[in-house]
Amino acid sequence: MESQPSRQTETHYDIVIVGAGPVGLMLSTCLARWGYKIKHIDNRAEPTPTGRADGIQPRSLDLLRNMGLKSAIMAHKPARVYEVAFWDPPKSGEGIVRTGTWASCPNFIDARYPFTTLLHQGLIERVFIADLAKSGVEIQRPWTITGFTSDEKANPEYPVTVDIAHVDGTHKETIHAKYLFGGEGGKSFVRDQLKIGVSFKDPISYVWGVMDGVVKTDFPDIKMKCTIHSQHGSIMVIPREDNMVRLYIQIASSTDPDFHPRKTASAEEVQARAKRILEPYSIEWERVEWYSVYPIGQGISDKYTLDHRVFLGGDACHTHSPKAGQGMNTAFLDAQNLAWKIHAVEAGFASREILKTYEPERKDVAETLLSFDNKYAKLFSQKPSTDTVEAATSGSNGDASENEFIKTFKEACEFTSGYGVFYKANALNWSPEHPAQSHVVHPASTKLVPGRLFINANVTRVVDANVVHLEQEIPLNGSFRLFIFAGKPSVTAQALKDLATNMSKKGSFYQAYTRPDVDSVSHHERHNPHSLFYSVCTIFAAQRSAIEISRDVPALLARYKDNVYADDKWDRRVPDAAAAAHAKMGLDEEKGGVVIVRPDGYVGIVVALAEGSATVDALNQYFGAFCTKKLGGDLAQL
């Protein structure tokens, strides 16, 4: 599917994206939806035909749903992994026996979709490509990058010059761009040209074979994710779409006397080993769709950018074992993190300084991933004791200090599900050292943590009585999300009125970024009627029937009438709460509070809902730490 540029070739773009794998496609999709001009190239003539990444973790499914892409992915009928089964040699005799199962996403994690979704990467890529087409973006194939320079002094507006060419050398282009993104995998040309090194955590110590195919077997858990240990070696089983199964088979270990990190094996040799490992069960292949051998090396790029104009992401930054199913998911979050920050800067909302948070936020996650990857390798090579498996299966807390295996399992599950990812303190994630200093900031009772995901909650939308997922009510639109937990209307009426009054003042965080076409915005604009940088939700701790928008919601907030909710749905995690969403957030059910959530779904700051100007003063200070305008009337120097 070759794609050539038009005869009248454009030369100036907002961004050039190299690589159309998960990280490049996510970045391209976000920025294309927000109106940016993109040159996106890939050196392959077609999307991924077979193999590669296949696991979408629970948090990533939330993100895809927030983008409106989940339905298209689930239409392919992917496999869903709810449990992991462990098979080991029996205490006596030969063969293998099931020693236990546990939840893929245990119920101590508050997940909407407590399963891993397994689908061929090429199908996932095509979902993004179809969405890009709606925004007028086409991947230019098969084209490659041949060189680039970045010089902000020479050209402040378009500082990056990129040379690209058709892979057969017949066509060439020179592009001028504001940004360049290298998402072309572990052998990144962009990274190499920047002379950025890769630090390997451990020398290559394992060589694995991976095989996708349709099998005929009497092994009872072939539709489950399994880790299998036998006297003949180890296998991981991953169910796939269309009756396929993926097998990861260990070919070599550094403990082998003849170990070599480039050791290989034929598909037939790997199948023979799989048959021995699965004994007494039988397995035959009806067809093999894809087969590859790879050494596992845990590496991380020393830098993700040098000048905050040329960036790296995905496998160009971090390589690791695929067994934990993190590659594509980590790539998605790399891209999402960078996309909204570029948007905030280029749209004139935020200072260029926020681009400096991309590397530390995402590199820290990658470091954690590599640490967990080490732990996973150990988990997969050790046989769990019966009591450990039973405790993990039942969801029992156990004694973490006495049972390191359960503790490690829990930590790993939270992180690998995506819900355990967090970002450390900076201008975007409040801490006691943040410029926003006020008695109303971060109420002592709150369970929300800046830098962590906003907590899931069910509420009733007032205008149509639909029960909805609050965290999904604002789509991925590049806006900060203001969740105003309004408590009891009779208690917070004045505080809510004061909040709206102070938000309306000239120079407030909200008023300072009014959209230029505000007077002509459609009456039906739900999320951004006033500003392109803020979307607002108001949640009352009351029954829906007791809420009257015209009476209880100040006019400024009532403009978001479709985003007014009743916190009247019971939640098993806070069974005694009258207002479960307030309770899950750790906010006073009568007095409420205000939660600012970043465009990527992570909490920025929590502020009490107070009478007077204190709430908005604190929010002015928070946004003033990274916005382009001076906010509020009497701010301290930030």
Residue pairs with C-beta under 8 A, 6 or more apart in sequence:
1 45
1 46
1 47
1 141
2 45
2 141
2 142
3 138
3 139
3 140
3 141
4 140
4 166
4 171
5 140
5 171
5 173
9 173
10 37
11 173
11 174
11 175
11 176
12 37
12 158
12 175
12 176
12 177
13 37
13 38
13 39
13 175
13 176
13 177
13 178
14 31
14 36
14 37
14 38
14 177
14 178
14 179
14 346
15 27
15 31
15 36
15 37
15 38
15 39
15 177
15 178
15 179
15 180
15 181
15 342
16 38
16 39
16 40
16 41
16 145
16 160
16 162
16 164
16 175
16 177
16 179
16 180
16 181
17 24
17 27
17 28
17 38
17 39
17 40
17 41
17 181
17 183
18 24
18 41
18 42
18 144
18 145
18 180
18 181
18 182
18 183
18 184
18 189
18 190
19 42
19 182
19 183
19 184
19 185
19 314
19 316
20 28
20 40
20 41
20 42
20 44
20 47
20 125
20 129
20 139
20 141
21 48
21 52
21 121
21 125
21 183
21 184
21 185
21 314
21 315
21 331
22 53
22 121
22 124
22 125
22 314
22 327
22 328
22 331
22 332
22 335
23 183
23 313
23 314
23 315
23 316
23 331
23 332
23 334
23 335
24 40
24 42
24 181
24 183
24 184
24 314
24 335
25 125
25 128
25 129
25 132
25 335
26 128
26 331
26 332
26 335
26 336
26 339
27 181
27 183
27 313
27 335
27 338
27 339
28 38
28 40
28 128
28 132
28 137
29 67
29 128
29 131
29 132
29 135
30 335
30 336
30 339
30 340
30 343
30 476
30 478
31 38
31 339
31 342
31 343
32 38
32 132
32 135
32 136
32 137
33 135
34 339
34 343
34 347
34 477
34 478
36 342
36 343
36 346
38 137
39 140
39 162
39 164
39 175
39 177
40 132
40 137
40 138
40 139
40 140
41 139
41 140
41 141
41 143
41 144
41 145
41 164
42 139
42 140
42 141
42 142
42 143
43 141
43 142
43 143
43 144
43 167
43 184
44 141
44 142
45 141
45 142
46 141
47 122
47 125
47 126
47 129
48 120
48 121
48 122
48 125
49 122
50 120
50 122
50 212
50 289
50 290
51 120
51 121
51 210
51 212
51 289
51 290
51 292
52 120
52 121
52 122
53 121
53 124
53 322
53 327
53 328
54 118
54 119
54 120
54 121
54 238
54 240
54 246
54 325
54 328
55 116
55 117
55 118
55 238
55 325
55 326
55 328
55 329
56 64
56 73
56 78
56 116
56 117
56 118
56 119
56 124
56 328
56 329
57 116
57 325
57 326
57 329
57 416
57 417
57 418
58 105
58 109
58 111
58 112
58 113
58 114
58 115
58 116
58 417
58 418
58 419
59 111
59 329
59 417
59 418
59 419
59 421
59 453
60 328
60 329
60 332
60 333
60 418
61 70
61 112
61 113
61 117
62 112
62 113
62 418
62 471
62 472
62 601
63 332
63 333
63 336
63 476
63 601
64 70
64 73
65 112
65 472
66 472
66 475
66 476
66 601
67 475
67 476
68 475
69 127
69 128
69 131
72 127
72 130
73 117
73 119
73 123
73 124
73 127
74 117
76 119
76 123
76 241
77 241
77 242
78 117
78 118
78 119
78 240
78 241
79 117
79 118
79 119
79 223
79 238
79 239
79 240
79 241
80 115
80 116
80 117
80 118
81 104
81 115
81 116
81 117
81 118
81 224
81 225
81 238
81 239
82 103
82 104
82 105
82 114
82 115
83 101
83 102
83 103
83 104
83 224
83 225
84 101
84 102
84 103
84 104
84 224
84 225
84 226
84 227
85 98
85 100
85 101
85 221
85 224
85 225
85 226
85 227
86 98
86 99
86 100
86 101
86 226
86 227
86 384
86 389
87 96
87 97
87 98
87 99
87 221
87 226
87 227
87 228
87 229
87 230
88 96
88 97
88 99
88 228
88 229
88 230
88 383
88 384
89 95
89 96
89 97
89 229
89 230
89 231
89 383
90 96
90 97
94 231
94 279
94 280
95 230
95 279
95 280
96 228
96 229
96 230
96 277
96 278
96 279
96 280
96 281
98 220
98 221
99 383
99 384
99 386
99 389
100 384
100 386
100 389
100 390
100 392
100 393
101 224
101 389
101 393
102 389
102 392
102 393
102 409
103 114
103 393
103 395
103 413
104 114
104 115
104 116
104 225
104 413
105 111
105 113
105 114
105 115
105 116
105 413
105 417
106 114
106 392
106 395
106 410
106 413
107 114
107 395
108 395
108 410
109 413
109 414
109 417
109 419
110 419
110 455
110 456
110 573
111 417
111 419
111 456
112 456
112 469
116 225
116 325
118 238
118 239
118 240
118 241
118 246
119 240
119 241
120 212
120 240
120 241
121 328
123 241
124 328
129 139
132 138
132 139
140 164
142 166
142 167
143 164
143 165
143 166
143 167
143 171
144 164
144 165
144 167
144 189
145 162
145 163
145 164
145 184
145 189
145 190
146 163
146 164
146 165
146 172
147 162
147 163
147 193
148 160
148 161
148 162
148 163
148 180
148 190
148 193
148 310
149 160
149 161
150 159
150 160
150 161
150 180
150 307
150 309
150 310
151 159
151 161
152 159
152 307
152 309
155 161
155 176
157 178
158 176
158 177
158 178
159 178
159 309
160 176
160 177
160 178
160 179
160 180
160 309
160 310
161 174
161 175
161 176
161 177
162 174
162 175
162 176
162 177
162 180
163 172
163 173
163 174
163 175
164 172
164 173
164 174
164 175
165 171
165 172
165 173
166 172
178 309
178 346
179 309
179 310
179 311
179 342
180 190
180 309
180 310
180 311
181 190
181 310
181 311
181 312
181 313
181 338
182 188
182 189
182 190
182 191
182 310
182 311
182 312
182 313
182 316
183 312
183 313
183 314
183 316
183 331
183 335
184 190
184 316
185 314
185 315
185 316
186 299
186 315
186 316
186 319
188 312
188 315
188 316
190 310
190 312
190 316
191 198
191 301
191 312
191 316
194 303
194 306
194 310
196 301
196 302
196 303
196 306
196 312
197 301
197 302
198 299
198 300
198 301
198 302
198 319
199 299
199 300
199 301
199 302
200 297
200 298
200 299
201 298
201 299
201 300
201 370
201 374
202 297
202 298
202 374
203 254
203 261
203 297
204 254
204 261
204 295
204 296
204 297
205 253
205 254
205 296
206 250
206 252
206 253
206 254
206 295
206 296
206 321
206 377
207 250
207 251
207 252
207 253
207 261
207 262
207 263
207 264
207 293
207 294
207 295
207 296
208 248
208 249
208 250
208 251
208 293
208 294
208 295
208 296
209 248
209 249
209 251
209 265
209 270
209 291
209 292
209 293
210 246
210 247
210 248
210 249
210 290
210 291
210 292
210 293
210 294
210 322
211 246
211 247
211 249
211 267
211 270
211 271
211 274
211 288
211 290
211 291
212 240
212 244
212 245
212 246
212 288
212 289
212 290
212 291
213 244
213 245
213 285
213 286
213 287
213 288
213 289
213 290
214 242
214 243
214 244
214 245
214 285
214 286
214 287
214 289
215 222
215 245
215 283
215 284
215 285
215 286
216 283
216 284
216 285
216 286
217 278
217 281
217 282
217 283
217 284
218 281
218 282
219 237
219 278
219 281
219 282
219 283
220 281
221 237
222 237
222 239
222 245
223 239
224 237
224 239
225 236
225 237
225 238
225 239
226 235
226 236
226 237
227 234
227 235
227 236
227 237
227 380
228 234
228 235
228 236
228 237
228 277
228 278
229 380
229 381
229 383
230 276
230 277
230 278
230 279
232 273
232 276
232 277
232 279
233 249
233 250
233 273
233 276
233 277
234 249
234 250
234 277
234 380
234 381
235 247
235 248
235 249
235 250
235 274
235 277
235 278
236 247
236 248
236 323
236 380
237 245
237 246
237 247
238 245
238 246
238 247
238 248
239 245
239 246
240 246
244 289
247 270
247 274
248 322
248 323
249 270
249 273
249 274
249 277
251 263
251 264
251 265
251 270
251 273
251 293
252 259
252 260
252 263
253 259
261 295
262 295
264 293
265 273
265 293
267 288
267 291
270 291
271 285
274 283
275 282
275 283
296 320
296 321
297 319
298 319
298 320
298 321
298 370
298 373
298 374
299 318
299 319
299 320
300 317
300 318
300 319
300 363
300 366
300 367
300 370
301 312
301 316
301 317
301 318
301 363
303 312
303 359
304 311
304 312
304 313
304 317
304 358
304 359
304 362
304 363
305 311
305 312
305 355
305 358
305 359
308 352
308 355
308 356
308 358
311 338
311 358
313 331
313 334
313 335
313 338
313 362
314 327
314 330
314 331
314 334
314 335
315 327
315 331
317 334
317 362
317 363
317 366
318 330
318 366
318 369
318 370
320 326
320 327
320 369
320 370
320 373
321 373
321 376
321 377
323 376
323 377
323 380
324 369
324 372
324 373
324 376
324 412
324 416
325 416
326 369
326 373
326 416
329 418
330 365
330 366
330 369
333 362
333 365
333 418
333 421
333 600
334 362
336 476
336 600
337 358
337 361
337 362
337 600
338 358
338 362
339 478
340 478
340 598
340 599
340 600
341 350
341 354
341 355
341 357
341 358
342 355
343 478
343 599
344 350
344 354
344 478
344 533
344 599
345 351
345 352
345 354
345 355
347 478
347 532
347 533
348 628
349 513
349 533
349 627
349 628
350 626
350 627
350 628
351 626
351 627
351 628
353 427
353 626
354 427
354 428
354 626
357 426
357 427
357 428
360 424
360 426
361 423
361 424
361 426
364 423
364 424
365 421
365 423
368 415
368 421
369 415
372 411
372 412
372 415
372 416
375 408
375 411
375 412
376 412
379 405
379 408
379 409
379 412
382 405
384 392
384 405
385 405
388 403
388 405
388 406
391 398
391 403
391 406
392 405
392 406
392 409
398 406
400 406
400 407
400 410
401 407
411 420
414 420
415 421
419 453
421 453
422 449
422 451
422 452
422 453
422 602
423 429
423 451
423 452
423 602
424 451
425 431
425 433
425 434
425 450
425 451
427 434
427 435
427 625
427 626
428 598
428 604
428 626
429 450
429 451
429 602
429 603
429 604
430 436
430 441
430 442
430 450
430 604
430 605
430 606
430 622
431 450
434 605
434 622
434 625
435 621
435 622
435 624
435 625
435 636
435 638
436 605
436 618
436 619
436 621
436 622
436 625
437 621
437 636
438 607
438 614
438 617
438 618
438 621
439 614
440 607
440 608
440 610
440 614
440 615
440 618
441 605
441 606
441 607
441 608
441 618
442 450
442 605
442 606
442 607
443 586
443 587
443 588
443 593
443 606
443 607
443 608
445 586
445 587
445 588
446 585
446 586
446 587
446 593
446 606
447 455
447 584
447 585
447 586
448 454
448 455
448 585
448 586
448 595
448 603
448 606
449 603
450 602
450 603
450 604
450 605
450 606
451 602
451 603
452 602
452 603
453 601
453 602
453 603
454 471
454 481
454 483
454 595
454 597
454 601
454 602
454 603
455 471
455 584
455 585
456 469
456 470
456 471
456 584
457 469
457 470
457 471
457 567
457 571
457 580
457 581
457 584
457 585
458 467
458 468
458 469
458 470
458 569
458 571
458 580
458 581
459 467
459 468
459 470
459 539
459 565
459 566
459 567
459 568
459 569
459 581
460 466
460 467
460 468
460 544
460 565
460 566
460 568
460 569
461 467
461 468
461 473
461 562
461 563
461 564
461 565
462 544
462 547
462 549
462 561
462 564
462 565
462 566
463 549
463 561
463 562
463 564
465 544
467 569
468 565
470 483
470 537
470 539
470 565
470 581
471 601
473 537
473 563
473 565
474 481
474 527
474 535
474 537
474 563
475 527
476 599
476 600
477 527
477 528
477 535
477 599
478 532
478 533
478 599
479 527
479 528
479 531
479 532
479 533
479 534
479 535
479 599
480 533
480 534
480 535
480 596
480 597
480 598
480 599
480 604
480 623
481 534
481 535
481 536
481 537
481 596
481 597
481 598
481 599
482 534
482 535
482 536
482 537
482 594
482 595
482 596
482 597
483 537
483 539
483 594
483 595
483 596
483 597
484 496
484 499
484 536
484 537
484 538
484 539
484 557
484 592
484 594
484 609
485 539
485 541
485 567
485 581
485 582
485 585
485 587
485 592
485 593
485 594
485 595
485 609
486 492
486 496
486 538
486 539
486 540
486 541
486 592
486 609
487 540
487 541
487 579
487 582
487 587
487 588
487 589
487 590
487 591
487 592
487 609
488 540
488 541
488 542
488 589
488 590
489 496
489 540
489 542
489 546
489 547
489 552
491 590
491 591
492 590
492 591
492 592
492 609
493 552
494 611
495 591
495 592
495 609
495 610
495 611
495 615
496 538
496 553
496 554
496 557
496 609
497 554
498 610
498 611
498 612
498 613
498 615
499 554
499 557
499 594
499 609
499 615
499 616
500 554
500 555
500 556
500 557
501 554
502 508
502 613
502 615
502 616
502 617
503 509
503 510
503 511
503 556
503 616
504 510
504 511
504 556
505 511
505 616
506 512
507 620
507 630
507 631
507 632
507 633
508 616
508 620
508 631
508 632
509 616
509 619
509 620
509 622
509 623
509 624
509 627
509 631
509 632
510 530
510 531
510 534
512 627
512 629
512 631
513 531
513 532
513 533
513 534
513 627
513 629
514 530
514 531
515 521
515 528
515 530
515 531
515 532
518 529
518 530
521 528
521 529
521 530
526 560
526 562
526 563
527 535
527 560
527 563
528 534
528 535
529 559
529 560
530 556
530 559
535 560
535 563
536 557
536 560
536 563
537 560
537 563
537 564
537 565
538 553
538 557
538 560
538 563
538 564
538 565
539 564
539 565
539 566
539 567
539 581
539 582
539 592
540 547
540 552
540 564
540 565
540 566
540 567
541 567
541 578
541 579
541 582
541 589
541 590
541 592
542 566
542 567
542 568
542 579
543 566
543 568
544 566
544 568
546 566
547 564
547 566
549 558
549 561
549 564
550 558
553 561
553 564
557 564
558 564
567 579
567 580
567 581
567 582
568 579
569 580
569 581
570 580
571 577
571 580
571 581
571 583
571 584
573 580
573 584
574 580
574 583
574 584
577 583
577 584
577 589
578 589
579 589
582 588
582 589
582 592
583 589
585 593
585 595
585 606
587 593
587 595
587 606
591 608
591 609
592 609
593 606
593 607
593 608
593 609
594 606
594 607
594 608
594 609
594 615
594 619
595 603
595 605
595 606
595 607
596 603
596 604
596 605
596 606
596 607
596 619
596 622
597 603
597 604
598 604
604 622
605 618
605 619
605 622
607 615
607 618
607 619
607 622
608 614
608 615
609 615
616 632
617 632
620 631
620 632
620 635
621 631
621 632
621 635
621 636
621 638
623 631
624 630
624 631
624 632
624 635
624 638
625 638
